[in-house]
Amino acid sequence: MYGWIWRHLPGNTYVRSLLSALLIMGAVFLLFQYVFPWAEPLLPFNNVTVDDGGGAGGG
């Protein structure tokens, strides 16, 4: 997949590297601005339960 993207970017190696960096930054921006905030309420990471049942390391 990465080879396909690299072959289809215009320009020489320097331009392709710059465009690749811009594509990566754009993807990260979209993930942090739109995808992760949308998915956060759907994830169970805020449902933390502390149990005082004595497990490992209990005295």
mmCIF file of the N, C-alpha and C atoms, coordinates in Angstrom:
data_MODEL
# 
_entry.id   MODEL 
# 
loop_
_atom_site.group_PDB 
_atom_site.id 
_atom_site.type_symbol 
_atom_site.label_atom_id 
_atom_site.label_alt_id 
_atom_site.label_comp_id 
_atom_site.label_asym_id 
_atom_site.label_entity_id 
_atom_site.label_seq_id 
_atom_site.pdbx_PDB_ins_code 
_atom_site.Cartn_x 
_atom_site.Cartn_y 
_atom_site.Cartn_z 
_atom_site.occupancy 
_atom_site.B_iso_or_equiv 
_atom_site.pdbx_formal_charge 
_atom_site.auth_seq_id 
_atom_site.auth_comp_id 
_atom_site.auth_asym_id 
_atom_site.auth_atom_id 
_atom_site.pdbx_PDB_model_num 
ATOM 1   N N  . MET A 1 1  ? 0.825   -1.181 0.000  1.00 0.00 ? 1  MET A N  1 
ATOM 2   C CA . MET A 1 1  ? 0.000   0.000  0.000  1.00 0.00 ? 1  MET A CA 1 
ATOM 3   C C  . MET A 1 1  ? 0.878   1.257  0.000  1.00 0.00 ? 1  MET A C  1 
ATOM 4   N N  . TYR A 1 2  ? 1.902   1.283  0.845  1.00 0.00 ? 2  TYR A N  1 
ATOM 5   C CA . TYR A 1 2  ? 2.754   2.462  0.912  1.00 0.00 ? 2  TYR A CA 1 
ATOM 6   C C  . TYR A 1 2  ? 3.531   2.650  -0.383 1.00 0.00 ? 2  TYR A C  1 
ATOM 7   N N  . GLY A 1 3  ? 3.925   1.563  -0.994 1.00 0.00 ? 3  GLY A N  1 
ATOM 8   C CA . GLY A 1 3  ? 4.605   1.647  -2.282 1.00 0.00 ? 3  GLY A CA 1 
ATOM 9   C C  . GLY A 1 3  ? 3.701   2.224  -3.350 1.00 0.00 ? 3  GLY A C  1 
ATOM 10  N N  . TRP A 1 4  ? 2.433   1.856  -3.329 1.00 0.00 ? 4  TRP A N  1 
ATOM 11  C CA . TRP A 1 4  ? 1.479   2.386  -4.291 1.00 0.00 ? 4  TRP A CA 1 
ATOM 12  C C  . TRP A 1 4  ? 1.323   3.887  -4.105 1.00 0.00 ? 4  TRP A C  1 
ATOM 13  N N  . ILE A 1 5  ? 1.189   4.333  -2.859 1.00 0.00 ? 5  ILE A N  1 
ATOM 14  C CA . ILE A 1 5  ? 1.073   5.770  -2.582 1.00 0.00 ? 5  ILE A CA 1 
ATOM 15  C C  . ILE A 1 5  ? 2.337   6.494  -3.040 1.00 0.00 ? 5  ILE A C  1 
ATOM 16  N N  . TRP A 1 6  ? 3.505   5.943  -2.718 1.00 0.00 ? 6  TRP A N  1 
ATOM 17  C CA . TRP A 1 6  ? 4.776   6.576  -3.082 1.00 0.00 ? 6  TRP A CA 1 
ATOM 18  C C  . TRP A 1 6  ? 4.908   6.711  -4.607 1.00 0.00 ? 6  TRP A C  1 
ATOM 19  N N  . ARG A 1 7  ? 4.510   5.678  -5.331 1.00 0.00 ? 7  ARG A N  1 
ATOM 20  C CA . ARG A 1 7  ? 4.628   5.726  -6.793 1.00 0.00 ? 7  ARG A CA 1 
ATOM 21  C C  . ARG A 1 7  ? 3.676   6.734  -7.417 1.00 0.00 ? 7  ARG A C  1 
ATOM 22  N N  . HIS A 1 8  ? 2.548   7.004  -6.779 1.00 0.00 ? 8  HIS A N  1 
ATOM 23  C CA . HIS A 1 8  ? 1.553   7.900  -7.359 1.00 0.00 ? 8  HIS A CA 1 
ATOM 24  C C  . HIS A 1 8  ? 1.718   9.344  -6.914 1.00 0.00 ? 8  HIS A C  1 
ATOM 25  N N  . LEU A 1 9  ? 2.631   9.638  -6.017 1.00 0.00 ? 9  LEU A N  1 
ATOM 26  C CA . LEU A 1 9  ? 2.891   11.022 -5.650 1.00 0.00 ? 9  LEU A CA 1 
ATOM 27  C C  . LEU A 1 9  ? 3.772   11.662 -6.715 1.00 0.00 ? 9  LEU A C  1 
ATOM 28  N N  . PRO A 1 10 ? 3.494   12.920 -7.046 1.00 0.00 ? 10 PRO A N  1 
ATOM 29  C CA . PRO A 1 10 ? 4.300   13.583 -8.080 1.00 0.00 ? 10 PRO A CA 1 
ATOM 30  C C  . PRO A 1 10 ? 5.619   14.106 -7.520 1.00 0.00 ? 10 PRO A C  1 
ATOM 31  N N  . GLY A 1 11 ? 6.577   14.340 -8.404 1.00 0.00 ? 11 GLY A N  1 
ATOM 32  C CA . GLY A 1 11 ? 7.822   14.987 -8.030 1.00 0.00 ? 11 GLY A CA 1 
ATOM 33  C C  . GLY A 1 11 ? 8.951   14.021 -7.737 1.00 0.00 ? 11 GLY A C  1 
ATOM 34  N N  . ASN A 1 12 ? 10.068  14.624 -7.319 1.00 0.00 ? 12 ASN A N  1 
ATOM 35  C CA . ASN A 1 12 ? 11.245  13.828 -6.982 1.00 0.00 ? 12 ASN A CA 1 
ATOM 36  C C  . ASN A 1 12 ? 11.149  13.349 -5.526 1.00 0.00 ? 12 ASN A C  1 
ATOM 37  N N  . THR A 1 13 ? 12.219  12.787 -5.016 1.00 0.00 ? 13 THR A N  1 
ATOM 38  C CA . THR A 1 13 ? 12.194  12.201 -3.670 1.00 0.00 ? 13 THR A CA 1 
ATOM 39  C C  . THR A 1 13 ? 11.903  13.247 -2.600 1.00 0.00 ? 13 THR A C  1 
ATOM 40  N N  . TYR A 1 14 ? 12.481  14.445 -2.738 1.00 0.00 ? 14 TYR A N  1 
ATOM 41  C CA . TYR A 1 14 ? 12.242  15.495 -1.748 1.00 0.00 ? 14 TYR A CA 1 
ATOM 42  C C  . TYR A 1 14 ? 10.768  15.899 -1.716 1.00 0.00 ? 14 TYR A C  1 
ATOM 43  N N  . VAL A 1 15 ? 10.176  16.102 -2.885 1.00 0.00 ? 15 VAL A N  1 
ATOM 44  C CA . VAL A 1 15 ? 8.763   16.503 -2.962 1.00 0.00 ? 15 VAL A CA 1 
ATOM 45  C C  . VAL A 1 15 ? 7.872   15.382 -2.447 1.00 0.00 ? 15 VAL A C  1 
ATOM 46  N N  . ARG A 1 16 ? 8.192   14.158 -2.797 1.00 0.00 ? 16 ARG A N  1 
ATOM 47  C CA . ARG A 1 16 ? 7.397   13.019 -2.322 1.00 0.00 ? 16 ARG A CA 1 
ATOM 48  C C  . ARG A 1 16 ? 7.475   12.894 -0.798 1.00 0.00 ? 16 ARG A C  1 
ATOM 49  N N  . SER A 1 17 ? 8.648   13.126 -0.247 1.00 0.00 ? 17 SER A N  1 
ATOM 50  C CA . SER A 1 17 ? 8.793   13.066 1.210  1.00 0.00 ? 17 SER A CA 1 
ATOM 51  C C  . SER A 1 17 ? 7.959   14.146 1.882  1.00 0.00 ? 17 SER A C  1 
ATOM 52  N N  . LEU A 1 18 ? 7.990   15.350 1.326  1.00 0.00 ? 18 LEU A N  1 
ATOM 53  C CA . LEU A 1 18 ? 7.198   16.442 1.870  1.00 0.00 ? 18 LEU A CA 1 
ATOM 54  C C  . LEU A 1 18 ? 5.704   16.143 1.767  1.00 0.00 ? 18 LEU A C  1 
ATOM 55  N N  . LEU A 1 19 ? 5.267   15.652 0.633  1.00 0.00 ? 19 LEU A N  1 
ATOM 56  C CA . LEU A 1 19 ? 3.856   15.302 0.466  1.00 0.00 ? 19 LEU A CA 1 
ATOM 57  C C  . LEU A 1 19 ? 3.446   14.155 1.392  1.00 0.00 ? 19 LEU A C  1 
ATOM 58  N N  . SER A 1 20 ? 4.336   13.186 1.584  1.00 0.00 ? 20 SER A N  1 
ATOM 59  C CA . SER A 1 20 ? 4.042   12.088 2.499  1.00 0.00 ? 20 SER A CA 1 
ATOM 60  C C  . SER A 1 20 ? 3.871   12.598 3.915  1.00 0.00 ? 20 SER A C  1 
ATOM 61  N N  . ALA A 1 21 ? 4.742   13.511 4.339  1.00 0.00 ? 21 ALA A N  1 
ATOM 62  C CA . ALA A 1 21 ? 4.627   14.092 5.679  1.00 0.00 ? 21 ALA A CA 1 
ATOM 63  C C  . ALA A 1 21 ? 3.325   14.869 5.825  1.00 0.00 ? 21 ALA A C  1 
ATOM 64  N N  . LEU A 1 22 ? 2.951   15.607 4.784  1.00 0.00 ? 22 LEU A N  1 
ATOM 65  C CA . LEU A 1 22 ? 1.684   16.345 4.827  1.00 0.00 ? 22 LEU A CA 1 
ATOM 66  C C  . LEU A 1 22 ? 0.485   15.401 4.896  1.00 0.00 ? 22 LEU A C  1 
ATOM 67  N N  . LEU A 1 23 ? 0.543   14.306 4.162  1.00 0.00 ? 23 LEU A N  1 
ATOM 68  C CA . LEU A 1 23 ? -0.547  13.320 4.216  1.00 0.00 ? 23 LEU A CA 1 
ATOM 69  C C  . LEU A 1 23 ? -0.663  12.697 5.605  1.00 0.00 ? 23 LEU A C  1 
ATOM 70  N N  . ILE A 1 24 ? 0.468   12.379 6.211  1.00 0.00 ? 24 ILE A N  1 
ATOM 71  C CA . ILE A 1 24 ? 0.457   11.788 7.546  1.00 0.00 ? 24 ILE A CA 1 
ATOM 72  C C  . ILE A 1 24 ? -0.090  12.782 8.564  1.00 0.00 ? 24 ILE A C  1 
ATOM 73  N N  . MET A 1 25 ? 0.372   14.039 8.484  1.00 0.00 ? 25 MET A N  1 
ATOM 74  C CA . MET A 1 25 ? -0.122  15.056 9.419  1.00 0.00 ? 25 MET A CA 1 
ATOM 75  C C  . MET A 1 25 ? -1.615  15.296 9.223  1.00 0.00 ? 25 MET A C  1 
ATOM 76  N N  . GLY A 1 26 ? -2.077  15.265 7.981  1.00 0.00 ? 26 GLY A N  1 
ATOM 77  C CA . GLY A 1 26 ? -3.506  15.425 7.721  1.00 0.00 ? 26 GLY A CA 1 
ATOM 78  C C  . GLY A 1 26 ? -4.324  14.284 8.296  1.00 0.00 ? 26 GLY A C  1 
ATOM 79  N N  . ALA A 1 27 ? -3.824  13.073 8.155  1.00 0.00 ? 27 ALA A N  1 
ATOM 80  C CA . ALA A 1 27 ? -4.535  11.918 8.709  1.00 0.00 ? 27 ALA A CA 1 
ATOM 81  C C  . ALA A 1 27 ? -4.587  11.984 10.229 1.00 0.00 ? 27 ALA A C  1 
ATOM 82  N N  . VAL A 1 28 ? -3.474  12.360 10.854 1.00 0.00 ? 28 VAL A N  1 
ATOM 83  C CA . VAL A 1 28 ? -3.440  12.484 12.319 1.00 0.00 ? 28 VAL A CA 1 
ATOM 84  C C  . VAL A 1 28 ? -4.391  13.591 12.771 1.00 0.00 ? 28 VAL A C  1 
ATOM 85  N N  . PHE A 1 29 ? -4.409  14.718 12.066 1.00 0.00 ? 29 PHE A N  1 
ATOM 86  C CA . PHE A 1 29 ? -5.316  15.809 12.396 1.00 0.00 ? 29 PHE A CA 1 
ATOM 87  C C  . PHE A 1 29 ? -6.772  15.356 12.332 1.00 0.00 ? 29 PHE A C  1 
ATOM 88  N N  . LEU A 1 30 ? -7.132  14.671 11.256 1.00 0.00 ? 30 LEU A N  1 
ATOM 89  C CA . LEU A 1 30 ? -8.513  14.190 11.127 1.00 0.00 ? 30 LEU A CA 1 
ATOM 90  C C  . LEU A 1 30 ? -8.877  13.205 12.224 1.00 0.00 ? 30 LEU A C  1 
ATOM 91  N N  . LEU A 1 31 ? -7.936  12.337 12.581 1.00 0.00 ? 31 LEU A N  1 
ATOM 92  C CA . LEU A 1 31 ? -8.218  11.385 13.654 1.00 0.00 ? 31 LEU A CA 1 
ATOM 93  C C  . LEU A 1 31 ? -8.467  12.096 14.976 1.00 0.00 ? 31 LEU A C  1 
ATOM 94  N N  . PHE A 1 32 ? -7.583  13.043 15.333 1.00 0.00 ? 32 PHE A N  1 
ATOM 95  C CA . PHE A 1 32 ? -7.721  13.710 16.622 1.00 0.00 ? 32 PHE A CA 1 
ATOM 96  C C  . PHE A 1 32 ? -8.886  14.690 16.665 1.00 0.00 ? 32 PHE A C  1 
ATOM 97  N N  . GLN A 1 33 ? -9.261  15.300 15.560 1.00 0.00 ? 33 GLN A N  1 
ATOM 98  C CA . GLN A 1 33 ? -10.326 16.290 15.554 1.00 0.00 ? 33 GLN A CA 1 
ATOM 99  C C  . GLN A 1 33 ? -11.718 15.682 15.399 1.00 0.00 ? 33 GLN A C  1 
ATOM 100 N N  . TYR A 1 34 ? -11.822 14.594 14.667 1.00 0.00 ? 34 TYR A N  1 
ATOM 101 C CA . TYR A 1 34 ? -13.147 14.088 14.343 1.00 0.00 ? 34 TYR A CA 1 
ATOM 102 C C  . TYR A 1 34 ? -13.392 12.646 14.771 1.00 0.00 ? 34 TYR A C  1 
ATOM 103 N N  . VAL A 1 35 ? -12.459 11.746 14.514 1.00 0.00 ? 35 VAL A N  1 
ATOM 104 C CA . VAL A 1 35 ? -12.711 10.326 14.759 1.00 0.00 ? 35 VAL A CA 1 
ATOM 105 C C  . VAL A 1 35 ? -12.638 10.003 16.245 1.00 0.00 ? 35 VAL A C  1 
ATOM 106 N N  . PHE A 1 36 ? -11.579 10.401 16.927 1.00 0.00 ? 36 PHE A N  1 
ATOM 107 C CA . PHE A 1 36 ? -11.436 10.062 18.339 1.00 0.00 ? 36 PHE A CA 1 
ATOM 108 C C  . PHE A 1 36 ? -12.520 10.703 19.210 1.00 0.00 ? 36 PHE A C  1 
ATOM 109 N N  . PRO A 1 37 ? -12.866 11.994 19.021 1.00 0.00 ? 37 PRO A N  1 
ATOM 110 C CA . PRO A 1 37 ? -13.977 12.543 19.823 1.00 0.00 ? 37 PRO A CA 1 
ATOM 111 C C  . PRO A 1 37 ? -15.308 11.841 19.556 1.00 0.00 ? 37 PRO A C  1 
ATOM 112 N N  . TRP A 1 38 ? -15.531 11.409 18.314 1.00 0.00 ? 38 TRP A N  1 
ATOM 113 C CA . TRP A 1 38 ? -16.766 10.695 18.014 1.00 0.00 ? 38 TRP A CA 1 
ATOM 114 C C  . TRP A 1 38 ? -16.781 9.328  18.690 1.00 0.00 ? 38 TRP A C  1 
ATOM 115 N N  . ALA A 1 39 ? -15.636 8.653  18.733 1.00 0.00 ? 39 ALA A N  1 
ATOM 116 C CA . ALA A 1 39 ? -15.578 7.291  19.254 1.00 0.00 ? 39 ALA A CA 1 
ATOM 117 C C  . ALA A 1 39 ? -15.446 7.241  20.772 1.00 0.00 ? 39 ALA A C  1 
ATOM 118 N N  . GLU A 1 40 ? -15.046 8.327  21.419 1.00 0.00 ? 40 GLU A N  1 
ATOM 119 C CA . GLU A 1 40 ? -14.799 8.291  22.859 1.00 0.00 ? 40 GLU A CA 1 
ATOM 120 C C  . GLU A 1 40 ? -16.002 7.833  23.678 1.00 0.00 ? 40 GLU A C  1 
ATOM 121 N N  . PRO A 1 41 ? -17.204 8.332  23.436 1.00 0.00 ? 41 PRO A N  1 
ATOM 122 C CA . PRO A 1 41 ? -18.340 7.856  24.242 1.00 0.00 ? 41 PRO A CA 1 
ATOM 123 C C  . PRO A 1 41 ? -18.660 6.378  24.026 1.00 0.00 ? 41 PRO A C  1 
ATOM 124 N N  . LEU A 1 42 ? -18.209 5.814  22.930 1.00 0.00 ? 42 LEU A N  1 
ATOM 125 C CA . LEU A 1 42 ? -18.501 4.414  22.637 1.00 0.00 ? 42 LEU A CA 1 
ATOM 126 C C  . LEU A 1 42 ? -17.522 3.457  23.305 1.00 0.00 ? 42 LEU A C  1 
ATOM 127 N N  . LEU A 1 43 ? -16.411 3.972  23.827 1.00 0.00 ? 43 LEU A N  1 
ATOM 128 C CA . LEU A 1 43 ? -15.376 3.134  24.416 1.00 0.00 ? 43 LEU A CA 1 
ATOM 129 C C  . LEU A 1 43 ? -15.573 3.010  25.921 1.00 0.00 ? 43 LEU A C  1 
ATOM 130 N N  . PRO A 1 44 ? -15.269 1.844  26.493 1.00 0.00 ? 44 PRO A N  1 
ATOM 131 C CA . PRO A 1 44 ? -15.545 1.608  27.915 1.00 0.00 ? 44 PRO A CA 1 
ATOM 132 C C  . PRO A 1 44 ? -14.424 2.043  28.863 1.00 0.00 ? 44 PRO A C  1 
ATOM 133 N N  . PHE A 1 45 ? -13.545 2.968  28.457 1.00 0.00 ? 45 PHE A N  1 
ATOM 134 C CA . PHE A 1 45 ? -12.396 3.286  29.290 1.00 0.00 ? 45 PHE A CA 1 
ATOM 135 C C  . PHE A 1 45 ? -12.754 4.106  30.519 1.00 0.00 ? 45 PHE A C  1 
ATOM 136 N N  . ASN A 1 46 ? -13.916 4.743  30.557 1.00 0.00 ? 46 ASN A N  1 
ATOM 137 C CA . ASN A 1 46 ? -14.310 5.525  31.729 1.00 0.00 ? 46 ASN A CA 1 
ATOM 138 C C  . ASN A 1 46 ? -15.057 4.694  32.761 1.00 0.00 ? 46 ASN A C  1 
ATOM 139 N N  . ASN A 1 47 ? -15.348 3.442  32.453 1.00 0.00 ? 47 ASN A N  1 
ATOM 140 C CA . ASN A 1 47 ? -16.070 2.568  33.375 1.00 0.00 ? 47 ASN A CA 1 
ATOM 141 C C  . ASN A 1 47 ? -15.068 1.792  34.232 1.00 0.00 ? 47 ASN A C  1 
ATOM 142 N N  . VAL A 1 48 ? -14.359 2.503  35.090 1.00 0.00 ? 48 VAL A N  1 
ATOM 143 C CA . VAL A 1 48 ? -13.341 1.900  35.923 1.00 0.00 ? 48 VAL A CA 1 
ATOM 144 C C  . VAL A 1 48 ? -13.932 1.574  37.279 1.00 0.00 ? 48 VAL A C  1 
ATOM 145 N N  . THR A 1 49 ? -13.722 0.357  37.739 1.00 0.00 ? 49 THR A N  1 
ATOM 146 C CA . THR A 1 49 ? -14.222 -0.067 39.034 1.00 0.00 ? 49 THR A CA 1 
ATOM 147 C C  . THR A 1 49 ? -13.045 -0.498 39.893 1.00 0.00 ? 49 THR A C  1 
ATOM 148 N N  . VAL A 1 50 ? -12.988 0.046  41.095 1.00 0.00 ? 50 VAL A N  1 
ATOM 149 C CA . VAL A 1 50 ? -11.953 -0.343 42.040 1.00 0.00 ? 50 VAL A CA 1 
ATOM 150 C C  . VAL A 1 50 ? -12.612 -1.271 43.043 1.00 0.00 ? 50 VAL A C  1 
ATOM 151 N N  . ASP A 1 51 ? -12.105 -2.486 43.113 1.00 0.00 ? 51 ASP A N  1 
ATOM 152 C CA . ASP A 1 51 ? -12.681 -3.496 43.987 1.00 0.00 ? 51 ASP A CA 1 
ATOM 153 C C  . ASP A 1 51 ? -11.763 -3.715 45.166 1.00 0.00 ? 51 ASP A C  1 
ATOM 154 N N  . ASP A 1 52 ? -12.308 -3.727 46.352 1.00 0.00 ? 52 ASP A N  1 
ATOM 155 C CA . ASP A 1 52 ? -11.505 -3.956 47.554 1.00 0.00 ? 52 ASP A CA 1 
ATOM 156 C C  . ASP A 1 52 ? -11.667 -5.411 47.982 1.00 0.00 ? 52 ASP A C  1 
ATOM 157 N N  . GLY A 1 53 ? -11.582 -6.315 47.033 1.00 0.00 ? 53 GLY A N  1 
ATOM 158 C CA . GLY A 1 53 ? -11.767 -7.726 47.302 1.00 0.00 ? 53 GLY A CA 1 
ATOM 159 C C  . GLY A 1 53 ? -10.476 -8.420 47.698 1.00 0.00 ? 53 GLY A C  1 
ATOM 160 N N  . GLY A 1 54 ? -9.381  -7.737 47.830 1.00 0.00 ? 54 GLY A N  1 
ATOM 161 C CA . GLY A 1 54 ? -8.120  -8.315 48.277 1.00 0.00 ? 54 GLY A CA 1 
ATOM 162 C C  . GLY A 1 54 ? -7.376  -9.011 47.158 1.00 0.00 ? 54 GLY A C  1 
ATOM 163 N N  . GLY A 1 55 ? -7.158  -8.818 46.059 1.00 0.00 ? 55 GLY A N  1 
ATOM 164 C CA . GLY A 1 55 ? -6.468  -9.587 45.028 1.00 0.00 ? 55 GLY A CA 1 
ATOM 165 C C  . GLY A 1 55 ? -4.975  -9.689 45.265 1.00 0.00 ? 55 GLY A C  1 
ATOM 166 N N  . ALA A 1 56 ? -4.218  -9.729 44.244 1.00 0.00 ? 56 ALA A N  1 
ATOM 167 C CA . ALA A 1 56 ? -2.772  -9.881 44.343 1.00 0.00 ? 56 ALA A CA 1 
ATOM 168 C C  . ALA A 1 56 ? -2.160  -8.655 45.008 1.00 0.00 ? 56 ALA A C  1 
ATOM 169 N N  . GLY A 1 57 ? -1.220  -8.884 45.854 1.00 0.00 ? 57 GLY A N  1 
ATOM 170 C CA . GLY A 1 57 ? -0.537  -7.791 46.544 1.00 0.00 ? 57 GLY A CA 1 
ATOM 171 C C  . GLY A 1 57 ? -1.278  -7.297 47.766 1.00 0.00 ? 57 GLY A C  1 
ATOM 172 N N  . GLY A 1 58 ? -2.385  -7.879 48.055 1.00 0.00 ? 58 GLY A N  1 
ATOM 173 C CA . GLY A 1 58 ? -3.143  -7.453 49.229 1.00 0.00 ? 58 GLY A CA 1 
ATOM 174 C C  . GLY A 1 58 ? -2.507  -7.961 50.511 1.00 0.00 ? 58 GLY A C  1 
ATOM 175 N N  . GLY A 1 59 ? -2.631  -7.194 51.565 1.00 0.00 ? 59 GLY A N  1 
ATOM 176 C CA . GLY A 1 59 ? -1.969  -7.554 52.795 1.00 0.00 ? 59 GLY A CA 1 
ATOM 177 C C  . GLY A 1 59 ? -2.828  -8.320 53.648 1.00 0.00 ? 59 GLY A C  1 
# 
